[in-house]
């Protein structure tokens, strides 16, 4: 652990649901060049109040950390993805803030998965790729599902057996152009309405 001064944390991405906490990859938090690489070797946290840097995880020689999948905070843990090259597996890792311990939550076979586009969603922890070209959301964890995705839609989260999508309405005459869709595990639309799916600072999703 080390302290630094003069770091303008507004240039770093905030961790949703955790005020004052920011994250970045590799060793120089202001080095934009490191973000050009497809994967990272280190995941670091920066605390704005104490100015401290915490190294969450340092990948081994045969590992890579995804810098596309935004680290997600959920129920006291920070989740991130690691690719293990030898075994060709994707590891879901969690960092527990109280104990500062890293735990392997699960691993899935990397074959057929675009790791560079794989994203983490929460409530519960879910791994998916939004395939805009084929108009599908491919979910790989905790279960394998493929759901339809229209050109003006975006996958947001899962709640129980319901999958929530935001939708942009093209009609400029409408007072509100944000809509939402709810689909079941078979991809059937079971509910829809006007409103924006919003994630609040505490991590909860609501339709407003």
Protein Blocks (a to p, Z undefined) as FASTA:
>chain_A
ZZdehiafklpccdehiahiacdehjblklmklmmpmbdfbdcdddfklopacdfbacdf
kbccdfkbgcddeehiacdddddfklopacdddddfklopacdfbdcdfehpafklgccd
ehiaddddddfknopacdfbfbdcdddddfkbccfbdehjaccdddddfblkbmblcdcd
dddfkopafbdceddddddfkopacdZZ
